[in-house]
Amino acid sequence: MALTKADLAERLFEELGLNKREAKELVEMFFEEVRLALESGHQVKLSGFGNFDLRDKNQRPGRNPKTGEEIPITARRVVTFRPGQKLKSRVEAYAGSEQ
Amino acid sequence: MELAVKSLLEQMSQSLATGQRIEIRGFGSFSLHYRPPRVGRNPKTGEAVALSSKYVPHFKPGKEMRERVNESRATTPIKSADNGN
């Protein structure tokens, strides 16, 4: 079971005493804020978690893996996530096999 | 507000630290990728060091995120200058 916006809001409700509607809105706002920043060309740094970076990719040759047909992959802008040191070391320690 | 953001980031970190994926529709999903054990080298001494297997966080942008960011390309330059791109 994956962590969802509903789970995040529930915890804000429990921990911070926000009402459920406020908690839901806050979660929504948080992710929207990150998207807006990226959309306006800004890198987003979340201390202790990681950075969301932007990269412009040039057009490159690609292939339809089913048919083998050559089709160009158009130029595009993509978001990449670089986990911070703190998150990396917390995750590294995870020994389980469940995903 | 600050406390709320802190709580969100802590919840997300904790989730990944216990092997639980995160799925935020329209934003993206975070999961763990397995890295097999390997023999690394100390770049200073050249000495071989055994590195055990580990997990690394991975982010896959969601559809809305991909589309909005890509659409901004035509009109908006990338402003961050310090990420080595």
N, CA and C atoms of all chains as a GROMACS GRO file, in nm:
protein
  552
    1MET      N    1   0.084  -0.122   0.000
    1MET     CA    2   0.000   0.000   0.000
    1MET      C    3   0.086   0.125   0.000
    2ALA      N    4   0.066   0.208  -0.099
    2ALA     CA    5   0.148   0.329  -0.111
    2ALA      C    6   0.094   0.442  -0.023
    3LEU      N    7   0.182   0.532   0.014
    3LEU     CA    8   0.144   0.653   0.086
    3LEU      C    9   0.075   0.747  -0.013
    4THR      N   10  -0.039   0.803   0.026
    4THR     CA   11  -0.116   0.890  -0.064
    4THR      C   12  -0.142   1.026   0.002
    5LYS      N   13  -0.203   1.116  -0.076
    5LYS     CA   14  -0.238   1.248  -0.023
    5LYS      C   15  -0.333   1.234   0.095
    6ALA      N   16  -0.422   1.137   0.089
    6ALA     CA   17  -0.517   1.116   0.199
    6ALA      C   18  -0.443   1.081   0.328
    7ASP      N   19  -0.341   0.995   0.317
    7ASP     CA   20  -0.261   0.958   0.436
    7ASP      C   21  -0.189   1.080   0.492
    8LEU      N   22  -0.132   1.161   0.402
    8LEU     CA   23  -0.057   1.279   0.445
    8LEU      C   24  -0.150   1.376   0.519
    9ALA      N   25  -0.269   1.397   0.462
    9ALA     CA   26  -0.365   1.489   0.524
    9ALA      C   27  -0.412   1.437   0.659
   10GLU      N   28  -0.434   1.308   0.668
   10GLU     CA   29  -0.479   1.247   0.793
   10GLU      C   30  -0.379   1.274   0.906
   11ARG      N   31  -0.251   1.262   0.873
   11ARG     CA   32  -0.148   1.285   0.974
   11ARG      C   33  -0.140   1.432   1.015
   12LEU      N   34  -0.158   1.522   0.918
   12LEU     CA   35  -0.160   1.666   0.952
   12LEU      C   36  -0.275   1.695   1.046
   13PHE      N   37  -0.386   1.629   1.021
   13PHE     CA   38  -0.504   1.641   1.107
   13PHE      C   39  -0.471   1.592   1.248
   14GLU      N   40  -0.407   1.477   1.258
   14GLU     CA   41  -0.376   1.419   1.389
   14GLU      C   42  -0.266   1.497   1.463
   15GLU      N   43  -0.162   1.535   1.389
   15GLU     CA   44  -0.044   1.594   1.454
   15GLU      C   45  -0.060   1.742   1.481
   16LEU      N   46  -0.122   1.814   1.389
   16LEU     CA   47  -0.118   1.959   1.398
   16LEU      C   48  -0.253   2.020   1.432
   17GLY      N   49  -0.354   1.935   1.444
   17GLY     CA   50  -0.484   1.986   1.483
   17GLY      C   51  -0.552   2.071   1.377
   18LEU      N   52  -0.504   2.061   1.252
   18LEU     CA   53  -0.578   2.125   1.144
   18LEU      C   54  -0.708   2.047   1.125
   19ASN      N   55  -0.813   2.114   1.080
   19ASN     CA   56  -0.931   2.033   1.049
   19ASN      C   57  -0.910   1.960   0.917
   20LYS      N   58  -0.994   1.863   0.891
   20LYS     CA   59  -0.967   1.772   0.778
   20LYS      C   60  -0.964   1.844   0.644
   21ARG      N   61  -1.054   1.945   0.632
   21ARG     CA   62  -1.057   2.016   0.504
   21ARG      C   63  -0.929   2.098   0.486
   22GLU      N   64  -0.887   2.166   0.592
   22GLU     CA   65  -0.762   2.244   0.586
   22GLU      C   66  -0.643   2.154   0.555
   23ALA      N   67  -0.641   2.040   0.620
   23ALA     CA   68  -0.529   1.946   0.600
   23ALA      C   69  -0.523   1.901   0.455
   24LYS      N   70  -0.639   1.871   0.399
   24LYS     CA   71  -0.645   1.827   0.259
   24LYS      C   72  -0.597   1.937   0.165
   25GLU      N   73  -0.644   2.060   0.194
   25GLU     CA   74  -0.605   2.174   0.110
   25GLU      C   75  -0.456   2.201   0.119
   26LEU      N   76  -0.403   2.186   0.238
   26LEU     CA   77  -0.262   2.213   0.258
   26LEU      C   78  -0.174   2.115   0.179
   27VAL      N   79  -0.213   1.988   0.181
   27VAL     CA   80  -0.139   1.886   0.106
   27VAL      C   81  -0.145   1.920  -0.044
   28GLU      N   82  -0.265   1.956  -0.088
   28GLU     CA   83  -0.285   1.992  -0.229
   28GLU      C   84  -0.196   2.112  -0.266
   29MET      N   85  -0.197   2.213  -0.179
   29MET     CA   86  -0.120   2.335  -0.201
   29MET      C   87   0.030   2.308  -0.207
   30PHE      N   88   0.075   2.221  -0.121
   30PHE     CA   89   0.217   2.190  -0.117
   30PHE      C   90   0.264   2.136  -0.253
   31PHE      N   91   0.195   2.035  -0.302
   31PHE     CA   92   0.238   1.975  -0.430
   31PHE      C   93   0.217   2.072  -0.546
   32GLU      N   94   0.110   2.152  -0.538
   32GLU     CA   95   0.086   2.250  -0.644
   32GLU      C   96   0.196   2.357  -0.645
   33GLU      N   97   0.240   2.396  -0.527
   33GLU     CA   98   0.346   2.495  -0.515
   33GLU      C   99   0.475   2.447  -0.584
   34VAL      N  100   0.508   2.320  -0.562
   34VAL     CA  101   0.627   2.262  -0.624
   34VAL      C  102   0.610   2.260  -0.777
   35ARG      N  103   0.492   2.219  -0.822
   35ARG     CA  104   0.467   2.216  -0.967
   35ARG      C  105   0.476   2.356  -1.027
   36LEU      N  106   0.418   2.454  -0.959
   36LEU     CA  107   0.420   2.592  -1.010
   36LEU      C  108   0.563   2.644  -1.021
   37ALA      N  109   0.644   2.615  -0.920
   37ALA     CA  110   0.783   2.661  -0.923
   37ALA      C  111   0.856   2.599  -1.041
   38LEU      N  112   0.836   2.469  -1.061
   38LEU     CA  113   0.904   2.400  -1.171
   38LEU      C  114   0.854   2.452  -1.305
   39GLU      N  115   0.725   2.476  -1.311
   39GLU     CA  116   0.663   2.526  -1.433
   39GLU      C  117   0.715   2.666  -1.468
   40SER      N  118   0.758   2.741  -1.367
   40SER     CA  119   0.811   2.875  -1.395
   40SER      C  120   0.964   2.872  -1.406
   41GLY      N  121   1.018   2.751  -1.424
   41GLY     CA  122   1.160   2.739  -1.456
   41GLY      C  123   1.252   2.733  -1.335
   42HIS      N  124   1.196   2.721  -1.215
   42HIS     CA  125   1.280   2.718  -1.095
   42HIS      C  126   1.307   2.577  -1.046
   43GLN      N  127   1.431   2.557  -1.003
   43GLN     CA  128   1.467   2.435  -0.932
   43GLN      C  129   1.403   2.443  -0.793
   44VAL      N  130   1.364   2.329  -0.736
   44VAL     CA  131   1.303   2.328  -0.603
   44VAL      C  132   1.391   2.246  -0.508
   45LYS      N  133   1.433   2.310  -0.399
   45LYS     CA  134   1.518   2.240  -0.301
   45LYS      C  135   1.438   2.219  -0.173
   46LEU      N  136   1.424   2.096  -0.130
   46LEU     CA  137   1.355   2.066  -0.005
   46LEU      C  138   1.457   2.006   0.090
   47SER      N  139   1.496   2.088   0.186
   47SER     CA  140   1.604   2.052   0.277
   47SER      C  141   1.574   1.921   0.350
   48GLY      N  142   1.671   1.831   0.352
   48GLY     CA  143   1.656   1.702   0.419
   48GLY      C  144   1.588   1.599   0.333
   49PHE      N  145   1.530   1.641   0.220
   49PHE     CA  146   1.459   1.549   0.132
   49PHE      C  147   1.528   1.536  -0.003
   50GLY      N  148   1.530   1.644  -0.078
   50GLY     CA  149   1.600   1.638  -0.206
   50GLY      C  150   1.567   1.758  -0.294
   51ASN      N  151   1.625   1.759  -0.414
   51ASN     CA  152   1.602   1.867  -0.509
   51ASN      C  153   1.528   1.816  -0.632
   52PHE      N  154   1.436   1.898  -0.680
   52PHE     CA  155   1.375   1.874  -0.810
   52PHE      C  156   1.442   1.967  -0.909
   53ASP      N  157   1.506   1.911  -1.009
   53ASP     CA  158   1.578   1.989  -1.109
   53ASP      C  159   1.506   1.980  -1.243
   54LEU      N  160   1.536   2.077  -1.329
   54LEU     CA  161   1.481   2.077  -1.465
   54LEU      C  162   1.593   2.053  -1.564
   55ARG      N  163   1.562   1.979  -1.670
   55ARG     CA  164   1.661   1.958  -1.776
   55ARG      C  165   1.593   1.970  -1.910
   56ASP      N  166   1.657   2.043  -1.999
   56ASP     CA  167   1.609   2.048  -2.137
   56ASP      C  168   1.682   1.942  -2.218
   57LYS      N  169   1.603   1.856  -2.282
   57LYS     CA  170   1.661   1.748  -2.362
   57LYS      C  171   1.644   1.780  -2.510
   58ASN      N  172   1.749   1.758  -2.586
   58ASN     CA  173   1.739   1.775  -2.731
   58ASN      C  174   1.665   1.658  -2.793
   59GLN      N  175   1.619   1.681  -2.915
   59GLN     CA  176   1.558   1.569  -2.988
   59GLN      C  177   1.663   1.460  -3.010
   60ARG      N  178   1.619   1.334  -3.000
   60ARG     CA  179   1.714   1.225  -3.026
   60ARG      C  180   1.641   1.112  -3.097
   61PRO      N  181   1.717   1.029  -3.167
   61PRO     CA  182   1.650   0.920  -3.240
   61PRO      C  183   1.599   0.815  -3.142
   62GLY      N  184   1.483   0.762  -3.170
   62GLY     CA  185   1.428   0.656  -3.086
   62GLY      C  186   1.369   0.548  -3.174
   63ARG      N  187   1.310   0.450  -3.113
   63ARG     CA  188   1.256   0.338  -3.186
   63ARG      C  189   1.128   0.294  -3.118
   64ASN      N  190   1.030   0.257  -3.194
   64ASN     CA  191   0.913   0.192  -3.136
   64ASN      C  192   0.954   0.050  -3.100
   65PRO      N  193   0.955   0.017  -2.971
   65PRO     CA  194   1.008  -0.114  -2.931
   65PRO      C  195   0.924  -0.230  -2.985
   66LYS      N  196   0.800  -0.205  -3.018
   66LYS     CA  197   0.714  -0.312  -3.070
   66LYS      C  198   0.743  -0.340  -3.217
   67THR      N  199   0.747  -0.233  -3.296
   67THR     CA  200   0.758  -0.251  -3.440
   67THR      C  201   0.901  -0.236  -3.490
   68GLY      N  202   0.989  -0.177  -3.406
   68GLY     CA  203   1.126  -0.154  -3.450
   68GLY      C  204   1.139  -0.031  -3.538
   69GLU      N  205   1.027   0.034  -3.563
   69GLU     CA  206   1.024   0.151  -3.648
   69GLU      C  207   1.099   0.268  -3.585
   70GLU      N  208   1.176   0.341  -3.664
   70GLU     CA  209   1.250   0.456  -3.611
   70GLU      C  210   1.160   0.578  -3.603
   71ILE      N  211   1.152   0.639  -3.486
   71ILE     CA  212   1.077   0.763  -3.469
   71ILE      C  213   1.158   0.856  -3.378
   72PRO      N  214   1.166   0.985  -3.417
   72PRO     CA  215   1.243   1.077  -3.332
   72PRO      C  216   1.171   1.101  -3.199
   73ILE      N  217   1.247   1.109  -3.089
   73ILE     CA  218   1.194   1.152  -2.960
   73ILE      C  219   1.212   1.302  -2.954
   74THR      N  220   1.101   1.374  -2.948
   74THR     CA  221   1.106   1.520  -2.962
   74THR      C  222   1.180   1.584  -2.845
   75ALA      N  223   1.231   1.705  -2.869
   75ALA     CA  224   1.295   1.784  -2.762
   75ALA      C  225   1.193   1.808  -2.653
   76ARG      N  226   1.235   1.804  -2.529
   76ARG     CA  227   1.142   1.825  -2.418
   76ARG      C  228   1.212   1.871  -2.292
   77ARG      N  229   1.132   1.922  -2.199
   77ARG     CA  230   1.183   1.958  -2.067
   77ARG      C  231   1.134   1.854  -1.967
   78VAL      N  232   1.225   1.803  -1.885
   78VAL     CA  233   1.187   1.701  -1.788
   78VAL      C  234   1.228   1.741  -1.646
   79VAL      N  235   1.159   1.681  -1.550
   79VAL     CA  236   1.191   1.701  -1.408
   79VAL      C  237   1.273   1.582  -1.360
   80THR      N  238   1.382   1.608  -1.290
   80THR     CA  239   1.454   1.498  -1.227
   80THR      C  240   1.459   1.524  -1.076
   81PHE      N  241   1.463   1.417  -1.000
   81PHE     CA  242   1.470   1.429  -0.855
   81PHE      C  243   1.606   1.380  -0.808
   82ARG      N  244   1.676   1.463  -0.733
   82ARG     CA  245   1.802   1.421  -0.672
   82ARG      C  246   1.784   1.414  -0.522
   83PRO      N  247   1.777   1.293  -0.467
   83PRO     CA  248   1.757   1.279  -0.323
   83PRO      C  249   1.874   1.341  -0.247
   84GLY      N  250   1.844   1.402  -0.134
   84GLY     CA  251   1.948   1.460  -0.050
   84GLY      C  252   2.020   1.352   0.030
   85GLN      N  253   2.133   1.391   0.088
   85GLN     CA  254   2.216   1.295   0.162
   85GLN      C  255   2.138   1.230   0.276
   86LYS      N  256   2.058   1.312   0.344
   86LYS     CA  257   1.984   1.261   0.460
   86LYS      C  258   1.884   1.153   0.417
   87LEU      N  259   1.808   1.180   0.312
   87LEU     CA  260   1.711   1.082   0.263
   87LEU      C  261   1.783   0.958   0.213
   88LYS      N  262   1.893   0.978   0.140
   88LYS     CA  263   1.969   0.864   0.086
   88LYS      C  264   2.015   0.771   0.198
   89SER      N  265   2.069   0.829   0.304
   89SER     CA  266   2.119   0.739   0.409
   89SER      C  267   2.005   0.673   0.485
   90ARG      N  268   1.891   0.740   0.497
   90ARG     CA  269   1.777   0.675   0.563
   90ARG      C  270   1.725   0.557   0.482
   91VAL      N  271   1.725   0.574   0.351
   91VAL     CA  272   1.671   0.471   0.262
   91VAL      C  273   1.769   0.354   0.246
   92GLU      N  274   1.896   0.389   0.241
   92GLU     CA  275   2.001   0.290   0.225
   92GLU      C  276   1.991   0.178   0.329
   93ALA      N  277   1.954   0.221   0.450
   93ALA     CA  278   1.948   0.127   0.561
   93ALA      C  279   1.833   0.029   0.547
   94TYR      N  280   1.740   0.058   0.455
   94TYR     CA  281   1.623  -0.028   0.441
   94TYR      C  282   1.666  -0.163   0.384
   95ALA      N  283   1.639  -0.270   0.459
   95ALA     CA  284   1.691  -0.401   0.421
   95ALA      C  285   1.584  -0.492   0.364
   96GLY      N  286   1.459  -0.453   0.374
   96GLY     CA  287   1.348  -0.541   0.334
   96GLY      C  288   1.346  -0.568   0.184
   97SER      N  289   1.254  -0.651   0.144
   97SER     CA  290   1.245  -0.685   0.001
   97SER      C  291   1.111  -0.644  -0.056
   98GLU      N  292   1.025  -0.592   0.031
   98GLU     CA  293   0.891  -0.551  -0.012
   98GLU      C  294   0.901  -0.422  -0.089
   99GLN      N  295   0.833  -0.409  -0.202
   99GLN     CA  296   0.825  -0.282  -0.275
   99GLN      C  297   0.682  -0.253  -0.310
  100MET      N  298   0.222   2.652   0.900
  100MET     CA  299   0.254   2.625   0.758
  100MET      C  300   0.391   2.558   0.748
  101GLU      N  301   0.491   2.620   0.814
  101GLU     CA  302   0.625   2.562   0.814
  101GLU      C  303   0.624   2.424   0.879
  102LEU      N  304   0.552   2.415   0.989
  102LEU     CA  305   0.539   2.286   1.059
  102LEU      C  306   0.473   2.184   0.970
  103ALA      N  307   0.375   2.227   0.896
  103ALA     CA  308   0.303   2.136   0.808
  103ALA      C  309   0.395   2.082   0.700
  104VAL      N  310   0.475   2.170   0.640
  104VAL     CA  311   0.568   2.126   0.536
  104VAL      C  312   0.671   2.030   0.596
  105LYS      N  313   0.717   2.062   0.715
  105LYS     CA  314   0.811   1.974   0.783
  105LYS      C  315   0.750   1.835   0.804
  106SER      N  316   0.626   1.835   0.848
  106SER     CA  317   0.555   1.708   0.870
  106SER      C  318   0.541   1.630   0.740
  107LEU      N  319   0.505   1.699   0.632
  107LEU     CA  320   0.489   1.631   0.503
  107LEU      C  321   0.619   1.566   0.459
  108LEU      N  322   0.730   1.642   0.468
  108LEU     CA  323   0.859   1.588   0.423
  108LEU      C  324   0.903   1.473   0.512
  109GLU      N  325   0.875   1.485   0.642
  109GLU     CA  326   0.911   1.376   0.733
  109GLU      C  327   0.827   1.251   0.705
  110GLN      N  328   0.700   1.269   0.681
  110GLN     CA  329   0.615   1.154   0.649
  110GLN      C  330   0.662   1.084   0.522
  111MET      N  331   0.699   1.165   0.423
  111MET     CA  332   0.744   1.107   0.296
  111MET      C  333   0.878   1.035   0.313
  112SER      N  334   0.970   1.096   0.388
  112SER     CA  335   1.100   1.032   0.413
  112SER      C  336   1.081   0.902   0.489
  113GLN      N  337   0.996   0.908   0.590
  113GLN     CA  338   0.972   0.791   0.675
  113GLN      C  339   0.912   0.676   0.592
  114SER      N  340   0.821   0.714   0.504
  114SER     CA  341   0.757   0.614   0.419
  114SER      C  342   0.862   0.540   0.336
  115LEU      N  343   0.949   0.616   0.270
  115LEU     CA  344   1.053   0.554   0.188
  115LEU      C  345   1.153   0.476   0.273
  116ALA      N  346   1.183   0.528   0.391
  116ALA     CA  347   1.280   0.462   0.478
  116ALA      C  348   1.228   0.326   0.525
  117THR      N  349   1.097   0.305   0.518
  117THR     CA  350   1.041   0.175   0.557
  117THR      C  351   0.996   0.096   0.435
  118GLY      N  352   1.040   0.140   0.319
  118GLY     CA  353   1.015   0.062   0.198
  118GLY      C  354   0.878   0.081   0.136
  119GLN      N  355   0.806   0.185   0.182
  119GLN     CA  356   0.672   0.208   0.127
  119GLN      C  357   0.676   0.315   0.018
  120ARG      N  358   0.621   0.284  -0.098
  120ARG     CA  359   0.616   0.381  -0.207
  120ARG      C  360   0.526   0.498  -0.172
  121ILE      N  361   0.540   0.607  -0.250
  121ILE     CA  362   0.452   0.723  -0.236
  121ILE      C  363   0.388   0.747  -0.372
  122GLU      N  364   0.258   0.765  -0.374
  122GLU     CA  365   0.190   0.793  -0.502
  122GLU      C  366   0.104   0.918  -0.489
  123ILE      N  367   0.144   1.023  -0.561
  123ILE     CA  368   0.070   1.149  -0.560
  123ILE      C  369   0.021   1.174  -0.702
  124ARG      N  370  -0.108   1.157  -0.724
  124ARG     CA  371  -0.162   1.170  -0.859
  124ARG      C  372  -0.138   1.309  -0.915
  125GLY      N  373  -0.088   1.315  -1.038
  125GLY     CA  374  -0.065   1.444  -1.103
  125GLY      C  375   0.070   1.506  -1.067
  126PHE      N  376   0.134   1.447  -0.969
  126PHE     CA  377   0.267   1.496  -0.928
  126PHE      C  378   0.373   1.394  -0.964
  127GLY      N  379   0.357   1.275  -0.906
  127GLY     CA  380   0.452   1.170  -0.939
  127GLY      C  381   0.455   1.065  -0.830
  128SER      N  382   0.540   0.965  -0.850
  128SER     CA  383   0.552   0.861  -0.748
  128SER      C  384   0.698   0.845  -0.710
  129PHE      N  385   0.718   0.809  -0.583
  129PHE     CA  386   0.852   0.783  -0.531
  129PHE      C  387   0.858   0.635  -0.495
  130SER      N  388   0.965   0.570  -0.536
  130SER     CA  389   0.981   0.430  -0.500
  130SER      C  390   1.128   0.405  -0.471
  131LEU      N  391   1.160   0.283  -0.434
  131LEU     CA  392   1.299   0.248  -0.409
  131LEU      C  393   1.352   0.162  -0.522
  132HIS      N  394   1.473   0.190  -0.564
  132HIS     CA  395   1.540   0.104  -0.662
  132HIS      C  396   1.654   0.030  -0.592
  133TYR      N  397   1.662  -0.098  -0.624
  133TYR     CA  398   1.764  -0.185  -0.564
  133TYR      C  399   1.898  -0.166  -0.633
  134ARG      N  400   2.003  -0.159  -0.557
  134ARG     CA  401   2.139  -0.158  -0.613
  134ARG      C  402   2.212  -0.280  -0.560
  135PRO      N  403   2.255  -0.368  -0.650
  135PRO     CA  404   2.322  -0.491  -0.606
  135PRO      C  405   2.457  -0.461  -0.541
  136PRO      N  406   2.510  -0.554  -0.463
  136PRO     CA  407   2.640  -0.532  -0.401
  136PRO      C  408   2.747  -0.519  -0.509
  137ARG      N  409   2.851  -0.444  -0.482
  137ARG     CA  410   2.958  -0.430  -0.581
  137ARG      C  411   3.090  -0.402  -0.509
  138VAL      N  412   3.196  -0.418  -0.586
  138VAL     CA  413   3.326  -0.383  -0.532
  138VAL      C  414   3.361  -0.243  -0.578
  139GLY      N  415   3.373  -0.153  -0.485
  139GLY     CA  416   3.408  -0.015  -0.519
  139GLY      C  417   3.554   0.008  -0.492
  140ARG      N  418   3.598   0.131  -0.518
  140ARG     CA  419   3.736   0.164  -0.493
  140ARG      C  420   3.747   0.295  -0.418
  141ASN      N  421   3.835   0.301  -0.325
  141ASN     CA  422   3.868   0.428  -0.261
  141ASN      C  423   3.944   0.511  -0.364
  142PRO      N  424   3.886   0.621  -0.410
  142PRO     CA  425   3.948   0.697  -0.519
  142PRO      C  426   4.086   0.753  -0.481
  143LYS      N  427   4.110   0.771  -0.353
  143LYS     CA  428   4.239   0.824  -0.309
  143LYS      C  429   4.349   0.718  -0.311
  144THR      N  430   4.318   0.602  -0.252
  144THR     CA  431   4.422   0.500  -0.235
  144THR      C  432   4.416   0.392  -0.342
  145GLY      N  433   4.303   0.384  -0.416
  145GLY     CA  434   4.289   0.280  -0.517
  145GLY      C  435   4.252   0.146  -0.455
  146GLU      N  436   4.238   0.144  -0.327
  146GLU     CA  437   4.208   0.021  -0.253
  146GLU      C  438   4.065  -0.027  -0.284
  147ALA      N  439   4.048  -0.158  -0.300
  147ALA     CA  440   3.915  -0.214  -0.326
  147ALA      C  441   3.835  -0.221  -0.196
  148VAL      N  442   3.707  -0.181  -0.202
  148VAL     CA  443   3.620  -0.192  -0.085
  148VAL      C  444   3.490  -0.262  -0.126
  149ALA      N  445   3.450  -0.359  -0.046
  149ALA     CA  446   3.324  -0.431  -0.074
  149ALA      C  447   3.208  -0.342  -0.030
  150LEU      N  448   3.116  -0.314  -0.123
  150LEU     CA  449   2.997  -0.234  -0.089
  150LEU      C  450   2.876  -0.326  -0.093
  151SER      N  451   2.797  -0.324   0.014
  151SER     CA  452   2.682  -0.414   0.018
  151SER      C  453   2.567  -0.357  -0.066
  152SER      N  454   2.469  -0.440  -0.091
  152SER     CA  455   2.352  -0.396  -0.169
  152SER      C  456   2.279  -0.286  -0.093
  153LYS      N  457   2.207  -0.203  -0.166
  153LYS     CA  458   2.132  -0.096  -0.100
  153LYS      C  459   2.013  -0.055  -0.185
  154TYR      N  460   1.932   0.035  -0.128
  154TYR     CA  461   1.821   0.092  -0.204
  154TYR      C  462   1.845   0.241  -0.221
  155VAL      N  463   1.804   0.294  -0.336
  155VAL     CA  464   1.811   0.439  -0.357
  155VAL      C  465   1.671   0.491  -0.393
  156PRO      N  466   1.637   0.613  -0.349
  156PRO     CA  467   1.507   0.670  -0.382
  156PRO      C  468   1.499   0.701  -0.531
  157HIS      N  469   1.381   0.678  -0.588
  157HIS     CA  470   1.360   0.708  -0.730
  157HIS      C  471   1.228   0.783  -0.746
  158PHE      N  472   1.228   0.886  -0.831
  158PHE     CA  473   1.107   0.964  -0.856
  158PHE      C  474   1.066   0.952  -1.001
  159LYS      N  475   0.938   0.924  -1.023
  159LYS     CA  476   0.885   0.921  -1.159
  159LYS      C  477   0.775   1.027  -1.168
  160PRO      N  478   0.798   1.131  -1.248
  160PRO     CA  479   0.698   1.238  -1.257
  160PRO      C  480   0.565   1.186  -1.312
  161GLY      N  481   0.455   1.240  -1.260
  161GLY     CA  482   0.323   1.201  -1.309
  161GLY      C  483   0.288   1.275  -1.438
  162LYS      N  484   0.176   1.237  -1.496
  162LYS     CA  485   0.138   1.289  -1.627
  162LYS      C  486   0.122   1.441  -1.626
  163GLU      N  487   0.046   1.491  -1.528
  163GLU     CA  488   0.022   1.636  -1.523
  163GLU      C  489   0.153   1.712  -1.505
  164MET      N  490   0.238   1.663  -1.419
  164MET     CA  491   0.369   1.725  -1.396
  164MET      C  492   0.449   1.728  -1.526
  165ARG      N  493   0.457   1.613  -1.593
  165ARG     CA  494   0.534   1.605  -1.718
  165ARG      C  495   0.481   1.705  -1.820
  166GLU      N  496   0.348   1.709  -1.834
  166GLU     CA  497   0.290   1.794  -1.936
  166GLU      C  498   0.309   1.942  -1.905
  167ARG      N  499   0.284   1.980  -1.780
  167ARG     CA  500   0.295   2.121  -1.744
  167ARG      C  501   0.438   2.170  -1.758
  168VAL      N  502   0.532   2.091  -1.711
  168VAL     CA  503   0.673   2.131  -1.718
  168VAL      C  504   0.718   2.139  -1.864
  169ASN      N  505   0.676   2.042  -1.942
  169ASN     CA  506   0.718   2.042  -2.082
  169ASN      C  507   0.656   2.158  -2.159
  170GLU      N  508   0.532   2.191  -2.127
  170GLU     CA  509   0.466   2.302  -2.196
  170GLU      C  510   0.532   2.436  -2.162
  171SER      N  511   0.594   2.445  -2.045
  171SER     CA  512   0.656   2.572  -2.006
  171SER      C  513   0.786   2.596  -2.081
  172ARG      N  514   0.836   2.492  -2.147
  172ARG     CA  515   0.965   2.500  -2.214
  172ARG      C  516   0.970   2.612  -2.319
  173ALA      N  517   0.861   2.625  -2.394
  173ALA     CA  518   0.857   2.720  -2.505
  173ALA      C  519   0.870   2.864  -2.457
  174THR      N  520   0.820   2.894  -2.339
  174THR     CA  521   0.812   3.033  -2.295
  174THR      C  522   0.903   3.068  -2.178
  175THR      N  523   0.956   2.968  -2.108
  175THR     CA  524   1.024   2.994  -1.981
  175THR      C  525   1.163   2.932  -1.977
  176PRO      N  526   1.267   3.015  -1.959
  176PRO     CA  527   1.400   2.955  -1.945
  176PRO      C  528   1.417   2.888  -1.810
  177ILE      N  529   1.509   2.795  -1.798
  177ILE     CA  530   1.541   2.734  -1.669
  177ILE      C  531   1.624   2.834  -1.590
  178LYS      N  532   1.577   2.866  -1.468
  178LYS     CA  533   1.643   2.974  -1.392
  178LYS      C  534   1.749   2.924  -1.296
  179SER      N  535   1.736   2.800  -1.249
  179SER     CA  536   1.835   2.753  -1.152
  179SER      C  537   1.970   2.742  -1.220
  180ALA      N  538   2.071   2.801  -1.159
  180ALA     CA  539   2.201   2.805  -1.224
  180ALA      C  540   2.301   2.715  -1.154
  181ASP      N  541   2.260   2.658  -1.040
  181ASP     CA  542   2.359   2.593  -0.955
  181ASP      C  543   2.346   2.441  -0.953
  182ASN      N  544   2.282   2.384  -1.054
  182ASN     CA  545   2.265   2.240  -1.047
  182ASN      C  546   2.350   2.167  -1.151
  183GLY      N  547   2.443   2.239  -1.209
  183GLY     CA  548   2.539   2.174  -1.296
  183GLY      C  549   2.485   2.133  -1.432
  184ASN      N  550   2.368   2.180  -1.470
  184ASN     CA  551   2.313   2.145  -1.602
  184ASN      C  552   2.380   2.225  -1.713
   0.00000   0.00000   0.00000
